[in-house]
Amino acid sequence: MTGYALAHLRKAPVHADVLEYLERIDATLAPFAGRFIVHGGAIEVLEGDWPGDLVVIEFPDLARARAWYHSNDYQKIKPLRTRHLTGEVILVEGVAAGHDSSEIAANIRGGGAVR
């Protein structure tokens, strides 16, 4: 199952550390087959409030997403971002091809767990 790293980052003034982070992050993704699928593109807010930018990085599976985040190479550059940008970062598993949301509803109706 595909894994994703998502970051909701608040806007902040551009800093040299953040530019260095951007210059170096791609090299940390390569060993884990990670690739940006969203990287701060235009956002159209349809409901609620969305202060900041969205970043989505796709990995072949959640294990590789986790391994990338905890890798020495990524941990070395992470402070370049975290010292200057606030926000949330999560890892999440994708869904299989043919995913059917009604199956979740049926499971819940049958007393199953919400997932």
N, CA, C and O atoms as CSV, one atom per row, in Angstrom:
chain,resi,resn,atom,element,x,y,z
A,1,MET,N,N,0.847,-1.176,0.000
A,1,MET,CA,C,0.000,0.000,0.000
A,1,MET,C,C,0.893,1.240,0.000
A,1,MET,O,O,1.848,1.316,0.773
A,2,THR,N,N,0.596,2.185,-0.841
A,2,THR,CA,C,1.361,3.425,-0.936
A,2,THR,C,C,1.348,4.155,0.401
A,2,THR,O,O,0.349,4.133,1.120
A,3,GLY,N,N,2.463,4.803,0.727
A,3,GLY,CA,C,2.559,5.612,1.938
A,3,GLY,C,C,2.831,7.054,1.561
A,3,GLY,O,O,3.445,7.337,0.533
A,4,TYR,N,N,2.371,7.954,2.399
A,4,TYR,CA,C,2.534,9.385,2.128
A,4,TYR,C,C,3.055,10.108,3.353
A,4,TYR,O,O,2.694,9.782,4.484
A,5,ALA,N,N,3.906,11.091,3.118
A,5,ALA,CA,C,4.305,12.050,4.145
A,5,ALA,C,C,3.605,13.349,3.773
A,5,ALA,O,O,3.752,13.839,2.654
A,6,LEU,N,N,2.841,13.908,4.713
A,6,LEU,CA,C,2.121,15.155,4.481
A,6,LEU,C,C,2.591,16.196,5.479
A,6,LEU,O,O,2.794,15.900,6.656
A,7,ALA,N,N,2.761,17.405,5.000
A,7,ALA,CA,C,3.125,18.513,5.874
A,7,ALA,C,C,2.205,19.691,5.591
A,7,ALA,O,O,2.010,20.085,4.440
A,8,HIS,N,N,1.648,20.241,6.649
A,8,HIS,CA,C,0.880,21.489,6.571
A,8,HIS,C,C,1.772,22.537,7.227
A,8,HIS,O,O,1.880,22.584,8.453
A,9,LEU,N,N,2.401,23.361,6.428
A,9,LEU,CA,C,3.389,24.314,6.920
A,9,LEU,C,C,2.844,25.729,6.848
A,9,LEU,O,O,2.303,26.149,5.825
A,10,ARG,N,N,2.995,26.464,7.956
A,10,ARG,CA,C,2.534,27.854,8.011
A,10,ARG,C,C,3.501,28.742,7.245
A,10,ARG,O,O,4.708,28.501,7.230
A,11,LYS,N,N,2.967,29.745,6.628
A,11,LYS,CA,C,3.804,30.679,5.868
A,11,LYS,C,C,4.718,31.450,6.825
A,11,LYS,O,O,4.314,31.841,7.920
A,12,ALA,N,N,5.936,31.652,6.386
A,12,ALA,CA,C,6.926,32.386,7.172
A,12,ALA,C,C,7.869,33.092,6.203
A,12,ALA,O,O,7.957,32.716,5.034
A,13,PRO,N,N,8.564,34.101,6.680
A,13,PRO,CA,C,9.537,34.765,5.801
A,13,PRO,C,C,10.587,33.766,5.296
A,13,PRO,O,O,10.980,32.850,6.017
A,14,VAL,N,N,11.024,33.951,4.076
A,14,VAL,CA,C,12.045,33.081,3.501
A,14,VAL,C,C,13.337,33.238,4.300
A,14,VAL,O,O,13.753,34.350,4.624
A,15,HIS,N,N,13.958,32.109,4.610
A,15,HIS,CA,C,15.195,32.108,5.375
A,15,HIS,C,C,16.220,31.259,4.625
A,15,HIS,O,O,15.850,30.298,3.949
A,16,ALA,N,N,17.482,31.598,4.736
A,16,ALA,CA,C,18.552,30.860,4.050
A,16,ALA,C,C,18.550,29.384,4.433
A,16,ALA,O,O,18.834,28.534,3.589
A,17,ASP,N,N,18.234,29.059,5.692
A,17,ASP,CA,C,18.182,27.656,6.114
A,17,ASP,C,C,17.107,26.888,5.352
A,17,ASP,O,O,17.326,25.745,4.949
A,18,VAL,N,N,15.950,27.508,5.154
A,18,VAL,CA,C,14.851,26.849,4.434
A,18,VAL,C,C,15.250,26.628,2.970
A,18,VAL,O,O,14.939,25.586,2.393
A,19,LEU,N,N,15.931,27.595,2.376
A,19,LEU,CA,C,16.400,27.413,1.004
A,19,LEU,C,C,17.386,26.248,0.917
A,19,LEU,O,O,17.332,25.456,-0.023
A,20,GLU,N,N,18.281,26.145,1.893
A,20,GLU,CA,C,19.221,25.021,1.915
A,20,GLU,C,C,18.469,23.699,2.075
A,20,GLU,O,O,18.800,22.715,1.413
A,21,TYR,N,N,17.469,23.672,2.943
A,21,TYR,CA,C,16.631,22.478,3.127
A,21,TYR,C,C,16.021,22.056,1.791
A,21,TYR,O,O,16.056,20.879,1.434
A,22,LEU,N,N,15.461,23.019,1.055
A,22,LEU,CA,C,14.853,22.721,-0.239
A,22,LEU,C,C,15.881,22.189,-1.234
A,22,LEU,O,O,15.571,21.315,-2.044
A,23,GLU,N,N,17.085,22.707,-1.173
A,23,GLU,CA,C,18.138,22.257,-2.075
A,23,GLU,C,C,18.602,20.837,-1.755
A,23,GLU,O,O,19.111,20.142,-2.634
A,24,ARG,N,N,18.433,20.407,-0.517
A,24,ARG,CA,C,18.978,19.118,-0.094
A,24,ARG,C,C,17.953,17.993,0.064
A,24,ARG,O,O,18.345,16.826,0.099
A,25,ILE,N,N,16.666,18.298,0.159
A,25,ILE,CA,C,15.685,17.265,0.492
A,25,ILE,C,C,15.542,16.185,-0.581
A,25,ILE,O,O,15.367,15.014,-0.242
A,26,ASP,N,N,15.612,16.543,-1.855
A,26,ASP,CA,C,15.430,15.535,-2.907
A,26,ASP,C,C,16.415,14.380,-2.773
A,26,ASP,O,O,16.048,13.225,-2.994
A,27,ALA,N,N,17.645,14.675,-2.417
A,27,ALA,CA,C,18.649,13.621,-2.264
A,27,ALA,C,C,18.296,12.664,-1.119
A,27,ALA,O,O,18.684,11.496,-1.149
A,28,THR,N,N,17.557,13.156,-0.103
A,28,THR,CA,C,17.174,12.270,1.000
A,28,THR,C,C,16.026,11.351,0.596
A,28,THR,O,O,15.865,10.276,1.173
A,29,LEU,N,N,15.228,11.761,-0.384
A,29,LEU,CA,C,14.081,10.968,-0.835
A,29,LEU,C,C,14.490,9.812,-1.742
A,29,LEU,O,O,13.891,8.738,-1.689
A,30,ALA,N,N,15.504,10.027,-2.570
A,30,ALA,CA,C,15.877,9.064,-3.605
A,30,ALA,C,C,16.084,7.636,-3.092
A,30,ALA,O,O,15.566,6.708,-3.712
A,31,PRO,N,N,16.810,7.411,-1.999
A,31,PRO,CA,C,17.031,6.030,-1.553
A,31,PRO,C,C,15.750,5.302,-1.124
A,31,PRO,O,O,15.745,4.077,-1.005
A,32,PHE,N,N,14.673,6.050,-0.894
A,32,PHE,CA,C,13.415,5.469,-0.421
A,32,PHE,C,C,12.325,5.539,-1.496
A,32,PHE,O,O,11.156,5.273,-1.215
A,33,ALA,N,N,12.704,5.893,-2.716
A,33,ALA,CA,C,11.788,6.008,-3.851
A,33,ALA,C,C,10.662,7.006,-3.570
A,33,ALA,O,O,9.531,6.824,-4.020
A,34,GLY,N,N,10.988,8.067,-2.818
A,34,GLY,CA,C,10.007,9.101,-2.524
A,34,GLY,C,C,9.986,10.153,-3.610
A,34,GLY,O,O,11.005,10.443,-4.238
A,35,ARG,N,N,8.792,10.732,-3.828
A,35,ARG,CA,C,8.684,11.797,-4.821
A,35,ARG,C,C,7.589,12.772,-4.396
A,35,ARG,O,O,6.557,12.382,-3.850
A,36,PHE,N,N,7.842,14.030,-4.658
A,36,PHE,CA,C,6.845,15.060,-4.365
A,36,PHE,C,C,5.673,14.901,-5.325
A,36,PHE,O,O,5.865,14.767,-6.534
A,37,ILE,N,N,4.460,14.917,-4.783
A,37,ILE,CA,C,3.290,14.981,-5.657
A,37,ILE,C,C,2.531,16.291,-5.440
A,37,ILE,O,O,1.750,16.703,-6.297
A,38,VAL,N,N,2.755,16.941,-4.306
A,38,VAL,CA,C,2.274,18.299,-4.045
A,38,VAL,C,C,3.400,19.000,-3.292
A,38,VAL,O,O,3.950,18.453,-2.337
A,39,HIS,N,N,3.738,20.205,-3.722
A,39,HIS,CA,C,4.819,20.934,-3.042
A,39,HIS,C,C,4.508,22.427,-3.053
A,39,HIS,O,O,5.094,23.199,-3.811
A,40,GLY,N,N,3.563,22.813,-2.184
A,40,GLY,CA,C,3.259,24.225,-2.024
A,40,GLY,C,C,2.512,24.857,-3.174
A,40,GLY,O,O,2.609,26.068,-3.371
A,41,GLY,N,N,1.770,24.077,-3.941
A,41,GLY,CA,C,1.007,24.612,-5.058
A,41,GLY,C,C,-0.148,25.490,-4.594
A,41,GLY,O,O,-0.416,25.611,-3.398
A,42,ALA,N,N,-0.815,26.091,-5.546
A,42,ALA,CA,C,-1.965,26.944,-5.242
A,42,ALA,C,C,-3.035,26.132,-4.522
A,42,ALA,O,O,-3.327,24.999,-4.904
A,43,ILE,N,N,-3.613,26.714,-3.484
A,43,ILE,CA,C,-4.642,26.059,-2.682
A,43,ILE,C,C,-5.947,26.825,-2.829
A,43,ILE,O,O,-5.980,28.048,-2.699
A,44,GLU,N,N,-7.004,26.104,-3.097
A,44,GLU,CA,C,-8.342,26.674,-3.143
A,44,GLU,C,C,-9.106,26.122,-1.943
A,44,GLU,O,O,-9.493,24.953,-1.944
A,45,VAL,N,N,-9.324,26.936,-0.934
A,45,VAL,CA,C,-10.004,26.510,0.290
A,45,VAL,C,C,-11.507,26.505,0.032
A,45,VAL,O,O,-12.095,27.539,-0.284
A,46,LEU,N,N,-12.118,25.337,0.169
A,46,LEU,CA,C,-13.551,25.196,-0.056
A,46,LEU,C,C,-14.346,25.164,1.248
A,46,LEU,O,O,-15.509,25.568,1.280
A,47,GLU,N,N,-13.722,24.685,2.316
A,47,GLU,CA,C,-14.371,24.644,3.627
A,47,GLU,C,C,-13.312,24.916,4.684
A,47,GLU,O,O,-12.183,24.439,4.573
A,48,GLY,N,N,-13.665,25.667,5.691
A,48,GLY,CA,C,-12.747,25.924,6.791
A,48,GLY,C,C,-11.656,26.905,6.427
A,48,GLY,O,O,-11.794,27.709,5.505
A,49,ASP,N,N,-10.567,26.822,7.173
A,49,ASP,CA,C,-9.437,27.733,7.020
A,49,ASP,C,C,-8.192,26.901,6.772
A,49,ASP,O,O,-8.021,25.851,7.391
A,50,TRP,N,N,-7.336,27.342,5.898
A,50,TRP,CA,C,-6.096,26.633,5.603
A,50,TRP,C,C,-4.955,27.636,5.556
A,50,TRP,O,O,-4.602,28.129,4.485
A,51,PRO,N,N,-4.379,27.937,6.709
A,51,PRO,CA,C,-3.266,28.888,6.725
A,51,PRO,C,C,-1.951,28.181,6.392
A,51,PRO,O,O,-1.451,27.392,7.193
A,52,GLY,N,N,-1.409,28.454,5.249
A,52,GLY,CA,C,-0.113,27.878,4.933
A,52,GLY,C,C,-0.097,27.090,3.648
A,52,GLY,O,O,-0.932,27.282,2.764
A,53,ASP,N,N,0.873,26.195,3.563
A,53,ASP,CA,C,1.117,25.400,2.364
A,53,ASP,C,C,0.967,23.916,2.667
A,53,ASP,O,O,1.037,23.495,3.821
A,54,LEU,N,N,0.762,23.134,1.621
A,54,LEU,CA,C,0.665,21.680,1.736
A,54,LEU,C,C,1.789,21.047,0.945
A,54,LEU,O,O,2.089,21.452,-0.178
A,55,VAL,N,N,2.408,20.041,1.555
A,55,VAL,CA,C,3.422,19.242,0.884
A,55,VAL,C,C,2.995,17.785,1.016
A,55,VAL,O,O,2.663,17.330,2.110
A,56,VAL,N,N,3.003,17.052,-0.099
A,56,VAL,CA,C,2.688,15.622,-0.079
A,56,VAL,C,C,3.809,14.896,-0.814
A,56,VAL,O,O,4.123,15.202,-1.964
A,57,ILE,N,N,4.402,13.932,-0.123
A,57,ILE,CA,C,5.469,13.119,-0.709
A,57,ILE,C,C,4.973,11.678,-0.736
A,57,ILE,O,O,4.519,11.149,0.278
A,58,GLU,N,N,5.062,11.051,-1.902
A,58,GLU,CA,C,4.588,9.677,-2.086
A,58,GLU,C,C,5.759,8.697,-1.998
A,58,GLU,O,O,6.845,8.955,-2.517
A,59,PHE,N,N,5.515,7.571,-1.331
A,59,PHE,CA,C,6.480,6.485,-1.215
A,59,PHE,C,C,5.799,5.185,-1.633
A,59,PHE,O,O,4.572,5.099,-1.585
A,60,PRO,N,N,6.553,4.182,-2.038
A,60,PRO,CA,C,5.940,2.913,-2.419
A,60,PRO,C,C,5.127,2.265,-1.291
A,60,PRO,O,O,4.168,1.539,-1.551
A,61,ASP,N,N,5.512,2.531,-0.049
A,61,ASP,CA,C,4.783,1.969,1.090
A,61,ASP,C,C,5.082,2.797,2.335
A,61,ASP,O,O,5.991,3.627,2.344
A,62,LEU,N,N,4.303,2.554,3.380
A,62,LEU,CA,C,4.447,3.321,4.616
A,62,LEU,C,C,5.783,3.047,5.295
A,62,LEU,O,O,6.351,3.941,5.923
A,63,ALA,N,N,6.288,1.833,5.180
A,63,ALA,CA,C,7.581,1.500,5.791
A,63,ALA,C,C,8.701,2.367,5.219
A,63,ALA,O,O,9.573,2.822,5.959
A,64,ARG,N,N,8.680,2.598,3.905
A,64,ARG,CA,C,9.719,3.447,3.312
A,64,ARG,C,C,9.518,4.916,3.667
A,64,ARG,O,O,10.493,5.653,3.815
A,65,ALA,N,N,8.279,5.349,3.805
A,65,ALA,CA,C,8.031,6.724,4.244
A,65,ALA,C,C,8.603,6.919,5.644
A,65,ALA,O,O,9.263,7.921,5.921
A,66,ARG,N,N,8.346,5.964,6.514
A,66,ARG,CA,C,8.848,6.032,7.893
A,66,ARG,C,C,10.382,5.976,7.918
A,66,ARG,O,O,11.031,6.727,8.646
A,67,ALA,N,N,10.943,5.074,7.111
A,67,ALA,CA,C,12.406,4.944,7.063
A,67,ALA,C,C,13.052,6.231,6.559
A,67,ALA,O,O,14.100,6.633,7.064
A,68,TRP,N,N,12.436,6.885,5.563
A,68,TRP,CA,C,12.969,8.163,5.073
A,68,TRP,C,C,12.960,9.205,6.193
A,68,TRP,O,O,13.972,9.857,6.447
A,69,TYR,N,N,11.812,9.358,6.860
A,69,TYR,CA,C,11.684,10.397,7.882
A,69,TYR,C,C,12.719,10.201,8.993
A,69,TYR,O,O,13.281,11.177,9.490
A,70,HIS,N,N,12.971,8.972,9.380
A,70,HIS,CA,C,13.899,8.689,10.479
A,70,HIS,C,C,15.345,8.493,10.011
A,70,HIS,O,O,16.235,8.268,10.831
A,71,SER,N,N,15.583,8.579,8.698
A,71,SER,CA,C,16.940,8.366,8.175
A,71,SER,C,C,17.895,9.436,8.672
A,71,SER,O,O,17.496,10.567,8.949
A,72,ASN,N,N,19.154,9.066,8.779
A,72,ASN,CA,C,20.191,10.022,9.200
A,72,ASN,C,C,20.257,11.220,8.263
A,72,ASN,O,O,20.390,12.360,8.709
A,73,ASP,N,N,20.162,10.956,6.956
A,73,ASP,CA,C,20.269,12.062,5.989
A,73,ASP,C,C,19.137,13.068,6.167
A,73,ASP,O,O,19.376,14.274,6.105
A,74,TYR,N,N,17.902,12.597,6.387
A,74,TYR,CA,C,16.810,13.539,6.573
A,74,TYR,C,C,16.904,14.231,7.927
A,74,TYR,O,O,16.655,15.433,8.022
A,75,GLN,N,N,17.256,13.500,8.965
A,75,GLN,CA,C,17.355,14.102,10.287
A,75,GLN,C,C,18.417,15.202,10.338
A,75,GLN,O,O,18.299,16.142,11.123
A,76,LYS,N,N,19.452,15.085,9.502
A,76,LYS,CA,C,20.486,16.120,9.438
A,76,LYS,C,C,19.939,17.443,8.908
A,76,LYS,O,O,20.357,18.508,9.360
A,77,ILE,N,N,19.002,17.386,7.947
A,77,ILE,CA,C,18.506,18.638,7.357
A,77,ILE,C,C,17.200,19.113,7.989
A,77,ILE,O,O,16.826,20.272,7.813
A,78,LYS,N,N,16.511,18.262,8.707
A,78,LYS,CA,C,15.209,18.631,9.275
A,78,LYS,C,C,15.258,19.923,10.096
A,78,LYS,O,O,14.342,20.735,9.974
A,79,PRO,N,N,16.292,20.155,10.934
A,79,PRO,CA,C,16.325,21.411,11.702
A,79,PRO,C,C,16.366,22.667,10.836
A,79,PRO,O,O,15.963,23.737,11.292
A,80,LEU,N,N,16.839,22.562,9.608
A,80,LEU,CA,C,16.828,23.714,8.709
A,80,LEU,C,C,15.402,24.185,8.460
A,80,LEU,O,O,15.163,25.376,8.263
A,81,ARG,N,N,14.458,23.253,8.469
A,81,ARG,CA,C,13.040,23.581,8.308
A,81,ARG,C,C,12.402,23.918,9.639
A,81,ARG,O,O,11.743,24.951,9.760
A,82,THR,N,N,12.580,23.073,10.640
A,82,THR,CA,C,11.833,23.214,11.895
A,82,THR,C,C,12.218,24.451,12.698
A,82,THR,O,O,11.426,24.925,13.512
A,83,ARG,N,N,13.414,24.978,12.487
A,83,ARG,CA,C,13.793,26.216,13.191
A,83,ARG,C,C,13.039,27.437,12.668
A,83,ARG,O,O,12.989,28.471,13.336
A,84,HIS,N,N,12.452,27.320,11.478
A,84,HIS,CA,C,11.865,28.505,10.843
A,84,HIS,C,C,10.415,28.343,10.398
A,84,HIS,O,O,9.717,29.341,10.211
A,85,LEU,N,N,9.950,27.113,10.224
A,85,LEU,CA,C,8.586,26.865,9.773
A,85,LEU,C,C,7.844,26.019,10.801
A,85,LEU,O,O,8.372,25.017,11.284
A,86,THR,N,N,6.623,26.423,11.136
A,86,THR,CA,C,5.809,25.624,12.040
A,86,THR,C,C,4.745,24.906,11.228
A,86,THR,O,O,4.400,25.316,10.120
A,87,GLY,N,N,4.238,23.840,11.795
A,87,GLY,CA,C,3.181,23.102,11.127
A,87,GLY,C,C,3.119,21.673,11.614
A,87,GLY,O,O,3.791,21.286,12.570
A,88,GLU,N,N,2.299,20.904,10.935
A,88,GLU,CA,C,2.120,19.512,11.284
A,88,GLU,C,C,2.712,18.638,10.176
A,88,GLU,O,O,2.651,18.985,8.996
A,89,VAL,N,N,3.283,17.508,10.572
A,89,VAL,CA,C,3.813,16.532,9.621
A,89,VAL,C,C,3.279,15.174,10.041
A,89,VAL,O,O,3.383,14.789,11.206
A,90,ILE,N,N,2.703,14.446,9.083
A,90,ILE,CA,C,2.172,13.120,9.386
A,90,ILE,C,C,2.585,12.135,8.306
A,90,ILE,O,O,2.936,12.523,7.192
A,91,LEU,N,N,2.539,10.859,8.651
A,91,LEU,CA,C,2.668,9.776,7.688
A,91,LEU,C,C,1.325,9.080,7.639
A,91,LEU,O,O,0.683,8.894,8.673
A,92,VAL,N,N,0.890,8.689,6.440
A,92,VAL,CA,C,-0.409,8.042,6.303
A,92,VAL,C,C,-0.341,7.011,5.178
A,92,VAL,O,O,0.348,7.191,4.174
A,93,GLU,N,N,-1.075,5.936,5.384
A,93,GLU,CA,C,-1.151,4.889,4.371
A,93,GLU,C,C,-2.249,5.212,3.370
A,93,GLU,O,O,-3.326,5.677,3.743
A,94,GLY,N,N,-1.968,4.965,2.103
A,94,GLY,CA,C,-2.962,5.182,1.056
A,94,GLY,C,C,-3.977,4.049,1.029
A,94,GLY,O,O,-3.996,3.202,1.923
A,95,VAL,N,N,-4.810,4.035,0.014
A,95,VAL,CA,C,-5.819,2.981,-0.145
A,95,VAL,C,C,-5.485,2.149,-1.379
A,95,VAL,O,O,-4.778,2.598,-2.282
A,96,ALA,N,N,-6.005,0.939,-1.395
A,96,ALA,CA,C,-5.780,0.040,-2.516
A,96,ALA,C,C,-6.597,0.484,-3.722
A,96,ALA,O,O,-7.602,1.182,-3.584
A,97,ALA,N,N,-6.158,0.073,-4.893
A,97,ALA,CA,C,-6.935,0.327,-6.111
A,97,ALA,C,C,-8.318,-0.288,-5.921
A,97,ALA,O,O,-8.451,-1.373,-5.355
A,98,GLY,N,N,-9.333,0.404,-6.394
A,98,GLY,CA,C,-10.687,-0.090,-6.254
A,98,GLY,C,C,-11.301,0.173,-4.894
A,98,GLY,O,O,-12.335,-0.405,-4.556
A,99,HIS,N,N,-10.680,1.036,-4.112
A,99,HIS,CA,C,-11.205,1.379,-2.780
A,99,HIS,C,C,-12.668,1.799,-2.900
A,99,HIS,O,O,-13.040,2.536,-3.813
A,100,ASP,N,N,-13.494,1.319,-1.965
A,100,ASP,CA,C,-14.928,1.611,-1.967
A,100,ASP,C,C,-15.322,2.094,-0.571
A,100,ASP,O,O,-15.339,1.314,0.381
A,101,SER,N,N,-15.634,3.371,-0.460
A,101,SER,CA,C,-15.990,3.951,0.840
A,101,SER,C,C,-17.213,3.300,1.456
A,101,SER,O,O,-17.348,3.282,2.680
A,102,SER,N,N,-18.102,2.767,0.639
A,102,SER,CA,C,-19.301,2.135,1.197
A,102,SER,C,C,-18.957,0.903,2.021
A,102,SER,O,O,-19.727,0.508,2.896
A,103,GLU,N,N,-17.803,0.289,1.748
A,103,GLU,CA,C,-17.367,-0.857,2.556
A,103,GLU,C,C,-17.036,-0.412,3.979
A,103,GLU,O,O,-17.257,-1.168,4.925
A,104,ILE,N,N,-16.518,0.783,4.142
A,104,ILE,CA,C,-16.249,1.322,5.481
A,104,ILE,C,C,-17.563,1.506,6.217
A,104,ILE,O,O,-17.684,1.131,7.383
A,105,ALA,N,N,-18.557,2.086,5.534
A,105,ALA,CA,C,-19.870,2.282,6.154
A,105,ALA,C,C,-20.483,0.949,6.552
A,105,ALA,O,O,-21.037,0.828,7.645
A,106,ALA,N,N,-20.395,-0.049,5.688
A,106,ALA,CA,C,-20.962,-1.368,5.993
A,106,ALA,C,C,-20.269,-1.991,7.198
A,106,ALA,O,O,-20.919,-2.620,8.033
A,107,ASN,N,N,-18.961,-1.818,7.289
A,107,ASN,CA,C,-18.208,-2.353,8.427
A,107,ASN,C,C,-18.635,-1.678,9.722
A,107,ASN,O,O,-18.807,-2.343,10.744
A,108,ILE,N,N,-18.807,-0.363,9.684
A,108,ILE,CA,C,-19.234,0.382,10.873
A,108,ILE,C,C,-20.653,-0.032,11.259
A,108,ILE,O,O,-20.937,-0.247,12.437
A,109,ARG,N,N,-21.546,-0.145,10.271
A,109,ARG,CA,C,-22.935,-0.561,10.550
A,109,ARG,C,C,-22.959,-1.960,11.170
A,109,ARG,O,O,-23.823,-2.272,11.990
A,110,GLY,N,N,-22.013,-2.782,10.772
A,110,GLY,CA,C,-21.959,-4.143,11.307
A,110,GLY,C,C,-21.238,-4.249,12.639
A,110,GLY,O,O,-20.997,-5.347,13.140
A,111,GLY,N,N,-20.896,-3.097,13.210
A,111,GLY,CA,C,-20.230,-3.112,14.514
A,111,GLY,C,C,-18.722,-3.174,14.448
A,111,GLY,O,O,-18.060,-3.350,15.471
A,112,GLY,N,N,-18.166,-3.030,13.247
A,112,GLY,CA,C,-16.726,-3.059,13.092
A,112,GLY,C,C,-16.086,-1.749,13.505
A,112,GLY,O,O,-16.761,-0.764,13.805
A,113,ALA,N,N,-14.786,-1.769,13.511
A,113,ALA,CA,C,-14.022,-0.582,13.905
A,113,ALA,C,C,-14.033,0.454,12.794
A,113,ALA,O,O,-14.127,0.116,11.614
A,114,VAL,N,N,-13.937,1.696,13.176
A,114,VAL,CA,C,-13.801,2.795,12.221
A,114,VAL,C,C,-12.357,2.802,11.755
A,114,VAL,O,O,-11.432,2.818,12.566
A,115,ARG,N,N,-12.171,2.791,10.449
A,115,ARG,CA,C,-10.811,2.824,9.894
A,115,ARG,C,C,-10.827,3.515,8.589
A,115,ARG,O,O,-9.783,3.652,7.950
